[in-house]
Every structure is written in C-alpha cells, then in structure tokens.
C-alpha cells in the first residue's frame, strides 16, 4: 500500500512540475523518459553500444590482421593440436593460426552490416507495401479496397512460408555472396513490416482526430499521408529493433549453411561458427566465442526493442 501511495505522490509531483513549466511533453519524449528508466532498456542499450563500438572501431582495435596466419606453425588441426588463450592471443588461435580475438572484432562489423542492411531492406519495402495498403484502406472506395486486398494477398503468400526457409530459398536462387545474405534476410522480413504498418494505419483511421479532420473537410490523401501514417510508425520502428536481432541470427544461420560470403578468410560470426564445427572435439572454444557473440548481441537488441514497445504501448505503461 505504501509503494502505491509513493507512486501516486511521485506522479502528482511530476504533474505539478509540468504544470508549472507551462508546457507538456510529446508522446516520443515521454516514451524516451520511460525507456531510460527501464532496467531492461539500459541492459539492452549497453549491450548494443558495446557491439556498435567494436563494429565501428574494430579495424583500429584489432591487434593483428584477421587474415594473417602468423602462428600457423603452432597449430596442427589434423593432430588435434590447438592453441588456447594466452598473453599475445587473448582468445587463442583458430585452425589456421590466425588470432581469434582479432577475427571476432572484425567479424562484428560484417555481422552489423548484414543485420542493418537486411533490416533496412525489409523495413523499406514492407513499409511501402503496408503504407500503400493502409492508405488505400483508409481512403476507402472500391479501388482502394481492391488495392488493399491485392497487396495483402501477396503479403499473406510470403507469410505462409517460414522466414528462414524463405531466406534460404532466396539465397539459393541468387547464389553464394554477402549481398545474397542481406537480400535473403531482408525479403523474409518484408511481410512482417507490411502487415504491422497496415494494421496500425487501420487502427489510427478510427481515431477522433481523423474524424475531426474529415469533419473540417481535409482531403483524404492528406489525412492518410500527413496524419495517419506518421502516427502509425511507432510500432514499426520498435519492430525494426526486434527484427535486427532476428536478422543477425538468420544471417548467421545462412552463413552456417554455406550460403554466406564465399571467401572463408573474411571473418563473420556465422561463417566462423560453421568452420568451427569440424574442430569441436579439440577446440570447442572456436565455436563458443562466435556463438556467444551472436546470442548476446541478439539479446541486447531484443531487450531494447521490448523496452521500447512497453514504453510506446499505453496498455503496457507502468
């Protein structure tokens, strides 16, 4: 009971302070204030910042070249002889005598590049489809409803195929390359963004401010693009953060299946994990390091995305 009373008192003080300032705060400002007080958001943001730091400054932080086989004479994979962590090699050496710590740092950039580009591709195309369908539904009319139905049937066909299977199919058609991984993972995310934005726009179309705009004679196109669409982007942006974590995992899965970068010397966490499977008995750490990096990074983006979702959803506000 006392905790509830304390929360009420703090809310009253905050309301009074805002009243004295003579100005309120927008939805995004309030969402940011709630997010930065959320321990889950702090943990996720901290993990993401560490990942971004190594991905951006990796070439300057890596002590050695990630492709140089400097200690190749100390490693004998056929005889199950590997070198573990030591002073000059913090994470040991891989099967070719390359510094594992340097490869992990440089691999962060490749993983970030794949995840960001794939997410941006899925977000752009999905938002275009979902925004067009949502605007057509909001504008009404026979042609608007038909366009909405046609676009959503295409989206439903994409949703009928599991995301990873769809990504594998696209990657198999386009061939083995890093760009193929980006396109394949991005295509698999398109229907998620399309459906989410369309649903948000349809929900916004029934709000009071839309009815007021129509009563004032504002043109339907301006209502859809100038009012409904901007107010529907919040859930889509949050989904983008969550999708980034999924994109990193899917990209690692495609690299693990041999559909990623054909150059094995280029460090990428998924490729490193795939290469390490042959040496699990002698050097399990070669698989543990990239696997932990993928898991922790995906967890960071997931925690941050969930915290943002709670902050923007009025039903989940604390």
Number of C-alpha atoms within 10 A of each C-alpha: 5 7 8 9 10 11 11 12 12 12 12 12 12 12 13 12 13 13 11 9 9 8 9 12 9 9 12 12 11 13 20 15 12 18 21 15 11 18 13 19 23 17 16 23 20 15 20 20 14 12 21 16 15 19 21 15 14 20 16 11 14 17 15 18 14 22 16 13 15 15 15 14 9 14 18 14 16 10 8 13 13 19 18 15 14 10 7 10 17 13 20 20 28 26 25 18 21 23 27 26 21 23 27 23 26 26 25 26 23 17 23 20 16 26 26 20 19 29 30 18 21 28 27 16 18 26 24 17 24 29 28 22 28 36 26 23 23 24 19 14 10 11 12 18 17 15 17 23 15 13 17 20 12 12 20 14 10 18 17 10 12 11 22 20 12 19 26 23 13 18 23 15 11 15 14 18 16 21 16 25 32 27 21 30 31 30 23 27 30 27 27 24 28 27 23 20 29 29 17 21 25 20 14 20 23 12 11 10 14 18 13 11 15 13 9 9 9 12 11 16 14 13 20 24 15 11 17 26 23 11 13 22 17 19 17 23 17 19 21 23 23 23 28 25 24 22 31 27 23 25 31 28 22 26 25 18 13 16 22 25 20 14 11 12 14 16 23 26 32 29 27 26 21 19 19 20 14 15 18 14 10 15 22 13 20 25 20 13 17 25 17 12 16 20 13 17 24 23 19 26 26 25 23 25 25 19 25 26 23 18 24 21 12 10 8 10 11 8
